[in-house]
Amino acid sequence: MDIKLNFINRSNDTNNSSVVIFQKNLATNFDETAVAWKVIENCGVGDNHPFAYPISSQVSASDSWGNYTPQLAAQNGNLFHVALSNSGTQLSLAGDAGNPAQIHVANELTKGAINASIYKDGSLLATHTSIAPAQKAAFEFKPVIWIGVASEVAQGQVMNSAIISNINTELSLLGIAEADIVMTGGGPGANSTPFAFHFENIRYA
């Protein structure tokens, strides 16, 4: 089931700021690999932007030859592997990850690194690059989104640690069926306040 979210701009913004939403992969220490999952642009004061956060995820892989696999449905606890079949590189479900909170992608090619990616709602959520043969990537996400204002960030782009460190609003989606995410603050001049984000009109699952 999807969580229905509705971003509402009630700020005093005069710079047409972009709002970025992302998740952190808890299975890695590399904060700089966080991906801009959603970027809300040109949403004027008083405007709203509905979107969905799906519970379901998809996994995909690419190899060093520039090939991309189809996206496969992925659940926590799944182990996928990339191996060479009679037709070439293939991604397939290979059993149990051994950690019920994580999704694993193993490189079982004899040569060549792979990249593994997780998608939600058709958009890139997280990626793990340069996985060598006999190595694997791990993905783990809490039901939490991070939201903030950022400039020059494109949806699906890996964000650098400087951008990520400036975004410190964490919103838990646990138990929520739908909610409004309201942005306040901002504005010109000395009286402006930092942008802030909070839930309103929460309906629990």
MARBA-3410 file (N, C-alpha, C, O; in Angstrom, 1 decimal):
205
0.8,-1.2,0.0,0.0,0.0,0.0,0.9,1.3,0.0,1.9,1.3,0.7 ~ 0.5,2.3,-0.8,1.2,3.5,-0.8,0.8,4.4,0.3,-0.4,4.4,0.8 ~ 1.7,5.2,0.8,1.4,6.3,1.8,1.2,7.5,1.0,2.1,7.9,0.2 ~ 0.1,8.1,1.1,-0.3,9.3,0.4,0.2,10.6,1.1,-0.2,10.8,2.2 ~ 1.1,11.3,0.5,1.6,12.5,1.1,1.3,13.7,0.2,1.2,13.6,-1.0
1.2,14.9,0.8,0.8,16.1,0.1,1.7,17.3,0.7,1.5,17.7,1.8 ~ 2.7,17.7,-0.1,3.5,18.8,0.3,2.8,20.1,0.0,2.2,20.3,-1.0 ~ 2.8,21.0,1.1,2.1,22.3,1.0,3.1,23.4,1.3,3.8,23.3,2.4 ~ 3.2,24.4,0.5,4.1,25.5,0.7,3.4,26.6,1.4,2.7,27.4,0.8 ~ 3.6,26.7,2.7,3.1,27.9,3.5,4.2,28.7,4.0,4.1,29.4,5.0
5.3,28.8,3.2,6.5,29.5,3.6,6.4,31.0,3.1,5.4,31.4,2.5 ~ 7.4,31.7,3.5,7.5,33.1,2.9,8.6,33.2,1.9,9.3,34.2,1.7 ~ 8.9,32.0,1.2,10.0,31.9,0.2,9.8,32.9,-0.9,8.7,33.0,-1.5 ~ 10.9,33.6,-1.2,10.9,34.5,-2.4,12.0,34.1,-3.4,12.2,34.8,-4.4 ~ 12.6,32.9,-3.2,13.7,32.5,-4.1,13.3,31.2,-4.9,14.1,30.7,-5.6
12.0,30.9,-4.9,11.5,29.7,-5.6,12.5,28.5,-5.3,13.0,27.9,-6.2 ~ 12.6,28.2,-4.1,13.5,27.1,-3.6,13.0,25.7,-4.0,11.8,25.5,-4.1 ~ 13.9,24.8,-4.3,13.6,23.4,-4.6,13.6,22.7,-3.2,14.5,22.9,-2.4 ~ 12.7,21.7,-3.1,12.6,20.9,-1.9,13.0,19.5,-2.3,12.5,18.9,-3.3 ~ 14.0,18.9,-1.5,14.5,17.6,-1.8,14.0,16.6,-0.7,14.1,17.0,0.4
13.7,15.4,-1.2,13.3,14.4,-0.2,14.1,13.1,-0.5,14.3,12.7,-1.7 ~ 14.6,12.5,0.5,15.5,11.3,0.3,15.4,10.4,1.5,14.9,10.8,2.6 ~ 16.0,9.2,1.4,16.2,8.3,2.5,17.7,8.0,2.6,18.4,8.1,1.6 ~ 18.1,7.5,3.8,19.4,7.2,4.0,19.5,5.6,4.1,18.7,5.0,4.8 ~ 20.5,5.1,3.4,20.8,3.7,3.5,21.5,3.3,4.8,22.7,3.7,4.9
20.9,2.7,5.7,21.5,2.4,7.0,22.5,1.3,7.0,23.3,1.1,7.9 ~ 22.6,0.6,5.8,23.5,-0.5,5.7,24.9,0.0,5.2,25.8,-0.9,5.1 ~ 25.1,1.3,5.0,26.4,1.8,4.6,26.8,3.0,5.4,25.9,3.7,6.0 ~ 28.0,3.2,5.5,28.5,4.3,6.3,28.7,5.6,5.4,29.1,6.6,5.9 ~ 28.5,5.4,4.1,28.8,6.5,3.1,27.5,7.4,3.0,26.7,7.1,2.1
27.4,8.4,3.8,26.3,9.3,3.7,26.3,10.0,2.3,25.2,10.4,1.8 ~ 27.4,10.2,1.7,27.5,10.9,0.4,26.8,10.1,-0.7,26.7,10.7,-1.8 ~ 26.4,8.9,-0.5,25.7,8.2,-1.5,24.2,8.3,-1.5,23.5,7.7,-2.3 ~ 23.7,9.2,-0.7,22.3,9.4,-0.7,21.8,10.1,-2.0,22.5,10.9,-2.5 ~ 20.7,9.6,-2.5,20.2,10.1,-3.8,18.9,11.0,-3.5,18.1,10.7,-2.7
18.8,12.0,-4.3,17.6,12.9,-4.3,16.5,12.1,-4.9,16.3,12.0,-6.1 ~ 15.6,11.5,-4.0,14.5,10.6,-4.5,13.4,11.5,-5.2,13.0,11.2,-6.3 ~ 13.0,12.5,-4.5,12.0,13.5,-5.1,12.6,14.9,-5.0,13.2,15.3,-4.0 ~ 12.5,15.6,-6.0,12.8,17.1,-6.0,11.5,17.8,-6.5,11.1,17.7,-7.6 ~ 11.0,18.6,-5.6,9.8,19.4,-5.8,10.2,20.8,-6.3,10.8,21.5,-5.5
9.9,21.2,-7.5,10.3,22.4,-8.1,9.2,23.3,-8.4,8.1,22.9,-8.8 ~ 9.4,24.6,-8.4,8.4,25.7,-8.8,7.1,25.6,-8.1,6.0,25.9,-8.7 ~ 7.1,25.1,-6.9,5.9,25.0,-6.1,5.7,26.3,-5.3,6.3,26.4,-4.2 ~ 4.9,27.2,-5.8,4.8,28.5,-5.2,4.1,28.5,-3.9,3.5,27.6,-3.5 ~ 4.3,29.7,-3.2,3.6,29.8,-1.9,2.1,29.7,-2.0,1.5,30.3,-2.9
1.5,28.8,-1.2,0.1,28.4,-1.3,-0.2,27.2,-2.2,-1.3,26.7,-2.1 ~ 0.8,26.8,-3.0,0.6,25.6,-3.8,0.9,24.3,-3.1,1.4,24.4,-2.0 ~ 0.4,23.3,-3.6,0.6,21.9,-3.0,1.1,21.0,-4.1,0.9,21.2,-5.3 ~ 1.7,19.9,-3.6,2.3,18.9,-4.6,2.1,17.5,-4.0,2.8,17.1,-3.1 ~ 1.1,16.8,-4.4,0.8,15.4,-3.9,1.8,14.4,-4.5,2.1,14.5,-5.7
2.2,13.5,-3.7,3.0,12.4,-4.2,2.8,11.2,-3.3,2.2,11.3,-2.2 ~ 3.3,10.0,-3.7,3.1,8.8,-2.9,4.4,8.2,-2.5,5.4,8.3,-3.3 ~ 4.5,7.6,-1.3,5.6,6.8,-0.9,5.2,5.4,-0.9,4.5,5.0,0.0 ~ 5.6,4.6,-1.9,5.2,3.2,-1.9,5.9,2.4,-0.9,7.1,2.6,-0.6 ~ 5.2,1.4,-0.3,5.9,0.4,0.6,6.8,-0.5,-0.2,7.9,-0.9,0.3
6.4,-0.8,-1.4,7.1,-1.7,-2.3,8.4,-1.0,-2.9,8.4,0.2,-3.1 ~ 9.4,-1.8,-3.1,10.6,-1.4,-3.8,11.0,-2.2,-5.0,10.4,-3.4,-5.1 ~ 11.8,-1.7,-5.8,12.3,-2.5,-7.0,13.9,-2.4,-6.9,14.5,-1.5,-6.4 ~ 14.5,-3.5,-7.5,16.0,-3.5,-7.5,16.4,-3.7,-9.0,15.7,-4.3,-9.8 ~ 17.5,-3.1,-9.3,18.1,-3.2,-10.7,19.6,-3.2,-10.6,20.1,-2.8,-9.5
20.3,-3.7,-11.6,21.7,-3.7,-11.6,22.2,-3.3,-13.0,21.6,-3.5,-14.0 ~ 23.4,-2.7,-13.0,24.1,-2.5,-14.3,25.5,-3.1,-14.2,26.1,-3.2,-13.1 ~ 26.1,-3.4,-15.3,27.4,-4.1,-15.3,28.4,-3.1,-16.0,28.1,-2.1,-16.5 ~ 29.7,-3.6,-16.0,30.7,-2.8,-16.6,30.7,-2.7,-18.1,31.5,-1.9,-18.7 ~ 29.8,-3.4,-18.7,29.6,-3.3,-20.2,28.5,-2.3,-20.6,28.2,-2.2,-21.7
28.0,-1.7,-19.5,26.9,-0.7,-19.8,25.5,-1.2,-20.0,24.7,-0.6,-20.5 ~ 25.3,-2.5,-19.5,24.0,-3.1,-19.6,23.2,-2.9,-18.3,23.8,-2.9,-17.2 ~ 21.9,-2.7,-18.4,21.0,-2.5,-17.3,20.0,-3.6,-17.2,19.4,-3.9,-18.3 ~ 19.8,-4.2,-16.1,18.8,-5.2,-15.9,17.4,-4.6,-15.8,17.3,-3.5,-15.3 ~ 16.3,-5.4,-16.0,15.0,-4.9,-15.7,14.9,-4.7,-14.2,15.6,-5.4,-13.4
13.9,-3.9,-13.7,13.7,-3.7,-12.3,12.8,-4.9,-11.8,11.8,-5.3,-12.4 ~ 13.3,-5.5,-10.7,12.5,-6.6,-10.1,12.0,-6.2,-8.8,12.6,-5.4,-8.0 ~ 10.8,-6.7,-8.4,10.2,-6.4,-7.1,11.1,-6.9,-6.0,11.6,-8.1,-6.1 ~ 11.3,-6.1,-5.0,12.3,-6.5,-3.9,11.6,-6.2,-2.6,11.0,-5.2,-2.3 ~ 11.8,-7.2,-1.7,11.3,-7.0,-0.3,12.5,-7.2,0.7,13.5,-7.8,0.3
12.3,-6.6,1.9,13.3,-6.8,2.9,13.6,-8.3,3.1,12.6,-9.1,3.2 ~ 14.8,-8.7,3.3,15.1,-10.1,3.4,15.5,-10.8,2.2,15.9,-12.0,2.2 ~ 15.3,-10.2,1.0,15.7,-10.8,-0.3,17.2,-10.7,-0.6,17.8,-9.6,-0.4 ~ 17.7,-11.7,-1.2,19.1,-11.7,-1.8,18.9,-11.9,-3.3,18.3,-12.8,-3.8 ~ 19.5,-11.0,-4.0,19.6,-11.0,-5.5,21.0,-11.3,-5.9,21.9,-10.9,-5.2
21.2,-11.9,-7.0,22.6,-12.0,-7.5,22.6,-11.6,-9.0,21.6,-11.8,-9.8 ~ 23.8,-11.1,-9.4,24.0,-10.9,-10.8,25.0,-11.9,-11.3,26.1,-12.1,-10.7 ~ 24.6,-12.7,-12.3,25.4,-13.8,-12.8,25.4,-13.8,-14.3,24.5,-13.2,-14.9 ~ 26.3,-14.6,-14.9,26.4,-14.7,-16.3,25.5,-15.9,-16.7,25.8,-17.0,-16.3 ~ 24.5,-15.7,-17.5,23.7,-16.8,-18.0,24.1,-17.0,-19.5,25.0,-16.4,-20.0
23.4,-18.0,-20.1,23.6,-18.3,-21.5,23.4,-17.1,-22.4,23.9,-16.9,-23.5 ~ 22.5,-16.1,-21.9,22.1,-15.0,-22.7,22.9,-13.7,-22.3,22.8,-12.7,-23.0 ~ 23.7,-13.8,-21.3,24.5,-12.6,-20.8,24.2,-12.3,-19.3,23.7,-13.2,-18.6 ~ 24.5,-11.1,-18.9,24.4,-10.7,-17.5,22.9,-10.8,-17.1,22.0,-10.2,-17.8 ~ 22.6,-11.4,-16.0,21.2,-11.4,-15.5,21.1,-11.2,-14.0,22.0,-11.6,-13.2
20.1,-10.4,-13.6,19.8,-10.2,-12.1,18.6,-11.1,-11.8,17.6,-11.2,-12.5 ~ 18.8,-11.9,-10.7,17.7,-12.7,-10.3,17.6,-12.9,-8.8,18.6,-12.7,-8.1 ~ 16.4,-13.3,-8.3,16.3,-13.6,-6.9,17.0,-14.8,-6.5,16.9,-15.9,-7.2 ~ 17.9,-14.8,-5.5,18.7,-15.9,-5.2,18.5,-16.5,-3.8,19.3,-17.4,-3.4 ~ 17.5,-16.0,-3.1,17.2,-16.6,-1.8,17.1,-15.5,-0.7,16.6,-14.4,-0.9
17.6,-15.9,0.5,17.5,-15.2,1.7,18.7,-14.3,2.0,19.8,-14.8,1.9 ~ 18.5,-13.1,2.3,19.7,-12.2,2.5,20.4,-12.5,3.8,21.5,-12.0,4.0 ~ 19.7,-13.2,4.8,20.3,-13.4,6.1,20.1,-12.3,7.0,20.5,-12.5,8.2 ~ 19.5,-11.2,6.6,19.2,-10.1,7.5,17.8,-9.7,7.0,17.6,-9.1,5.9 ~ 16.7,-9.9,7.9,15.4,-9.6,7.5,15.0,-8.1,7.2,14.0,-7.8,6.7
16.0,-7.2,7.6,15.7,-5.8,7.4,16.4,-5.3,6.2,16.3,-4.1,5.9 ~ 17.2,-6.1,5.5,18.0,-5.6,4.4,17.7,-6.3,3.0,17.1,-7.4,3.0 ~ 18.0,-5.6,2.0,18.0,-6.2,0.6,19.5,-6.3,0.2,20.2,-5.3,0.2 ~ 19.9,-7.5,-0.3,21.3,-7.7,-0.7,21.3,-8.0,-2.2,20.5,-8.6,-2.8 ~ 22.4,-7.4,-2.8,22.7,-7.7,-4.3,24.1,-8.2,-4.4,25.1,-7.4,-4.1
24.3,-9.4,-4.8,25.7,-10.0,-4.8,26.2,-10.1,-6.3,25.4,-10.3,-7.2 ~ 27.4,-9.8,-6.5,28.1,-9.9,-7.8,28.7,-11.2,-7.9,29.8,-11.5,-7.3 ~ 28.1,-12.1,-8.7,28.7,-13.5,-8.9,29.3,-13.6,-10.3,29.4,-14.7,-10.8 ~ 29.6,-12.5,-10.9,30.3,-12.5,-12.2,31.8,-12.9,-11.9,32.3,-12.6,-10.8 ~ 32.5,-13.5,-12.9,33.9,-13.8,-12.7,34.8,-12.6,-12.9,35.9,-12.5,-12.4
34.3,-11.6,-13.7,35.0,-10.4,-13.8,34.1,-9.2,-14.1,33.0,-9.4,-14.6 ~ 34.5,-8.0,-13.7,33.7,-6.8,-13.9,32.9,-6.4,-12.7,32.2,-7.3,-12.1 ~ 33.0,-5.2,-12.3,32.2,-4.7,-11.2,30.7,-4.4,-11.7,30.5,-4.2,-12.9 ~ 29.8,-4.3,-10.7,28.4,-4.0,-11.0,28.0,-2.8,-10.1,28.6,-2.5,-9.1 ~ 26.9,-2.2,-10.5,26.2,-1.2,-9.7,24.9,-1.7,-9.4,24.2,-2.3,-10.2
24.4,-1.5,-8.1,23.1,-2.0,-7.7,22.3,-0.8,-7.3,22.8,0.1,-6.6 ~ 21.0,-0.8,-7.6,20.1,0.4,-7.3,18.8,0.0,-6.8,18.2,-1.1,-7.3 ~ 18.2,0.8,-5.9,16.8,0.6,-5.4,16.0,1.7,-5.9,16.4,2.9,-5.9 ~ 14.7,1.4,-6.3,13.8,2.3,-6.8,12.5,2.3,-6.0,12.1,1.2,-5.5 ~ 11.9,3.5,-5.9,10.5,3.5,-5.4,9.7,4.5,-6.2,10.2,5.6,-6.6
8.5,4.1,-6.6,7.6,5.0,-7.4,8.3,5.3,-8.7,8.1,6.4,-9.2 ~ 9.1,4.4,-9.2,9.8,4.6,-10.5,11.0,5.5,-10.4,11.6,5.8,-11.5 ~ 11.3,6.0,-9.2,12.5,7.0,-9.1,13.6,6.3,-8.3,13.3,5.5,-7.4 ~ 14.8,6.6,-8.7,16.0,6.1,-8.0,16.0,6.6,-6.5,15.9,7.8,-6.2 ~ 16.1,5.6,-5.6,16.1,5.9,-4.2,17.5,5.8,-3.6,17.9,6.6,-2.7
18.3,4.8,-4.0,19.6,4.6,-3.5,20.4,3.8,-4.5,19.9,3.0,-5.3 ~ 21.7,4.0,-4.5,22.6,3.2,-5.4,23.9,2.8,-4.7,24.3,3.5,-3.8 ~ 24.5,1.7,-5.1,25.7,1.3,-4.6,26.6,0.9,-5.8,26.2,0.1,-6.6 ~ 27.7,1.6,-5.9,28.5,1.5,-7.1,29.8,0.6,-6.9,30.2,0.4,-5.8 ~ 30.3,0.1,-8.0,31.6,-0.6,-8.0,31.7,-1.8,-7.1,32.6,-1.9,-6.3
30.7,-2.6,-7.2,30.7,-3.9,-6.4,31.5,-4.9,-7.2,31.1,-5.4,-8.2 ~ 32.6,-5.3,-6.6,33.5,-6.2,-7.3,33.0,-7.6,-7.2,32.1,-8.0,-6.4 ~ 33.5,-8.5,-8.1,33.1,-9.9,-8.1,33.3,-10.5,-6.7,34.3,-10.2,-6.0 ~ 32.3,-11.3,-6.2,32.3,-12.0,-4.9,32.0,-11.0,-3.8,32.0,-11.4,-2.6 ~ 31.7,-9.7,-4.1,31.2,-8.8,-3.1,29.7,-8.6,-3.2,29.1,-9.0,-4.2
29.1,-7.9,-2.2,27.7,-7.6,-2.3,27.3,-6.3,-1.7,28.0,-5.8,-0.9 ~ 26.2,-5.7,-2.2,25.7,-4.5,-1.7,24.6,-4.8,-0.7,23.8,-5.7,-0.9 ~ 24.4,-3.9,0.3,23.3,-4.1,1.2,22.5,-2.8,1.3,23.1,-1.7,1.3 ~ 21.2,-2.9,1.4,20.3,-1.7,1.5,19.4,-1.9,2.6,18.8,-3.0,2.8 ~ 19.3,-0.9,3.5,18.4,-1.0,4.6,17.8,0.4,4.9,18.6,1.4,5.0
16.5,0.5,4.9,15.8,1.8,5.1,14.8,1.8,6.2,14.0,0.8,6.3 ~ 14.8,2.8,7.1,13.8,2.9,8.1,12.6,3.6,7.4,12.8,4.2,6.3 ~ 11.4,3.5,7.9,10.2,4.2,7.4,10.3,5.7,7.7,9.5,6.2,8.4 ~ 11.4,6.3,7.2,11.7,7.7,7.5,12.1,8.4,6.2,12.8,7.9,5.4 ~ 11.6,9.7,6.0,12.1,10.5,5.0,12.8,11.7,5.5,12.5,12.2,6.6
13.8,12.2,4.8,14.5,13.4,5.1,14.1,14.5,4.1,14.0,14.2,2.9 ~ 13.8,15.7,4.6,13.3,16.7,3.7,14.0,18.0,4.0,14.2,18.4,5.2 ~ 14.3,18.8,2.9,14.9,20.1,3.1,15.0,20.9,1.8,14.6,20.4,0.8 ~ 15.5,22.1,1.9,15.6,23.0,0.8,17.0,22.8,0.2,18.0,22.9,1.0 ~ 17.2,22.7,-1.1,18.5,22.6,-1.7,18.5,23.2,-3.0,17.4,23.2,-3.7
19.6,23.7,-3.5,19.7,24.3,-4.8,20.5,23.4,-5.7,21.4,22.7,-5.3 ~ 20.2,23.5,-7.0,20.9,22.7,-8.0,21.0,21.2,-7.7,22.1,20.7,-7.9 ~ 19.9,20.7,-7.3,19.9,19.2,-7.1,18.8,18.6,-8.1,17.7,19.1,-8.1 ~ 19.2,17.6,-8.8,18.3,17.0,-9.8,17.8,15.7,-9.2,18.5,15.0,-8.5 ~ 16.5,15.4,-9.5,16.0,14.1,-9.0,16.8,13.0,-9.6,17.1,13.0,-10.8
17.1,12.0,-8.8,17.8,10.8,-9.2,19.3,11.0,-9.1,20.1,10.1,-9.5 ~ 19.8,12.2,-8.7,21.2,12.5,-8.6,21.7,12.2,-7.2,21.1,12.3,-6.2 ~ 23.0,11.6,-7.2,23.7,11.4,-6.0,24.1,12.7,-5.4,24.7,13.6,-6.1 ~ 23.7,13.0,-4.1,24.0,14.3,-3.5,25.3,14.2,-2.7,25.7,13.2,-2.2 ~ 26.0,15.3,-2.7,27.3,15.3,-1.9,27.0,15.5,-0.4,25.9,15.9,-0.1
28.0,15.3,0.4,27.8,15.3,1.8,27.5,16.7,2.3,26.8,16.8,3.4 ~ 27.9,17.7,1.6,27.6,19.1,2.0,26.1,19.4,2.0,25.6,20.0,2.9 ~ 25.5,18.9,0.9,24.0,19.1,0.8,23.3,18.3,1.9,22.4,18.9,2.5 ~ 23.7,17.1,2.1,23.1,16.2,3.0,23.2,16.8,4.4,22.2,16.7,5.2 ~ 24.3,17.3,4.8,24.5,17.8,6.1,23.7,19.0,6.4,23.5,19.3,7.6
23.2,19.7,5.4,22.4,20.9,5.6,20.9,20.5,5.8,20.1,21.4,6.1 ~ 20.6,19.2,5.5,19.2,18.8,5.6,19.0,17.9,6.9,19.5,16.8,6.9 ~ 18.3,18.5,7.9,18.2,17.7,9.1,16.8,17.5,9.6,16.6,17.2,10.8 ~ 15.8,17.7,8.8,14.5,17.4,9.2,14.1,15.9,8.8,14.2,15.5,7.6 ~ 13.8,15.2,9.8,13.5,13.7,9.7,12.0,13.5,10.0,11.6,13.9,11.1
11.3,12.9,9.1,9.8,12.7,9.3,9.6,11.2,9.2,9.9,10.6,8.2 ~ 9.0,10.7,10.3,8.8,9.2,10.4,7.4,8.9,9.7,6.4,9.6,10.0 ~ 7.4,7.9,8.8,6.2,7.5,8.1,5.5,6.3,8.8,4.5,5.8,8.3 ~ 6.1,5.9,10.0,5.6,4.7,10.6,4.1,4.8,11.0,3.8,5.7,11.7 ~ 3.3,3.9,10.5,1.9,3.9,10.9,1.0,4.9,10.1,-0.2,4.9,10.4
1.6,5.7,9.3,0.8,6.7,8.6,0.3,6.2,7.3,0.9,5.5,6.5 ~ -1.0,6.5,7.0,-1.6,6.2,5.7,-1.6,7.4,4.8,-1.3,7.3,3.6 ~ -1.8,8.6,5.3,-1.7,9.8,4.5,-1.5,11.0,5.5,-1.8,11.0,6.6 ~ -0.8,12.1,4.9,-0.5,13.2,5.7,-0.1,14.4,4.8,0.3,14.2,3.7 ~ -0.3,15.6,5.3,0.2,16.8,4.6,1.6,17.1,5.2,1.8,17.0,6.4
2.6,17.5,4.4,3.9,18.0,4.8,3.9,19.5,4.5,3.9,19.9,3.4 ~ 3.9,20.3,5.6,3.8,21.7,5.5,5.2,22.4,5.7,5.9,22.1,6.6 ~ 5.5,23.2,4.7,6.8,24.0,4.8,6.5,25.4,5.2,5.6,26.0,4.6 ~ 7.2,25.9,6.3,7.0,27.2,6.7,8.4,27.9,6.8,9.4,27.2,6.5 ~ 8.5,29.2,7.1,9.7,29.9,7.3,10.2,30.5,6.0,9.4,30.7,5.1
11.5,30.9,5.9,12.0,31.5,4.8,11.6,33.0,4.7,11.1,33.6,5.7 ~ 11.8,33.6,3.6,11.5,35.0,3.4,12.7,35.9,3.3,13.8,35.6,3.6 ~ 12.4,37.1,2.8,13.5,38.1,2.6,13.9,38.8,3.9,13.1,38.9,4.8 ~ 15.0,39.4,3.9,15.4,40.4,4.9,15.8,39.7,6.2,15.9,38.5,6.3 ~ 16.1,40.6,7.2,16.7,40.2,8.5,15.7,39.4,9.3,16.1,38.7,10.2
14.4,39.5,9.0,13.4,38.8,9.9,13.1,37.4,9.4,12.2,36.7,9.9 ~ 13.8,37.0,8.3,13.5,35.6,7.8,13.9,34.6,8.8,14.8,34.7,9.6 ~ 13.2,33.5,8.8,13.5,32.3,9.7,13.9,31.1,8.8,13.5,31.1,7.7 ~ 14.5,30.1,9.4,14.9,28.9,8.6,13.6,28.2,8.2,12.6,28.3,8.8 ~ 13.8,27.5,7.0,12.7,26.7,6.6,12.4,25.6,7.6,13.4,25.0,8.1
11.2,25.2,7.8,10.8,24.2,8.7,9.7,23.3,8.0,9.0,23.8,7.2 ~ 9.7,22.0,8.4,8.7,21.1,7.8,8.0,20.3,8.9,8.7,19.9,9.9 ~ 6.7,20.2,8.8,6.0,19.4,9.8,4.8,18.7,9.2,4.3,19.1,8.2 ~ 4.3,17.7,9.9,3.1,17.0,9.4,1.8,17.7,9.9,1.8,18.3,11.0 ~ 0.8,17.7,9.1,-0.6,18.1,9.5,-1.6,17.1,8.9,-1.2,16.3,8.0
-2.8,17.0,9.5,-3.8,16.2,8.9,-3.4,14.7,8.7,-3.6,14.1,7.7 ~ -2.8,14.2,9.7,-2.3,12.8,9.7,-3.5,11.8,9.8,-4.3,12.0,10.6 ~ -3.5,10.9,8.9,-4.5,9.8,9.0,-3.7,8.5,9.1,-2.8,8.2,8.3 ~ -3.9,7.8,10.2,-3.1,6.6,10.5,-3.6,5.3,9.8,-4.8,5.2,9.6 ~ -2.8,4.4,9.5,-3.1,3.2,8.8,-3.9,2.3,9.8,-4.3,1.2,9.3
END
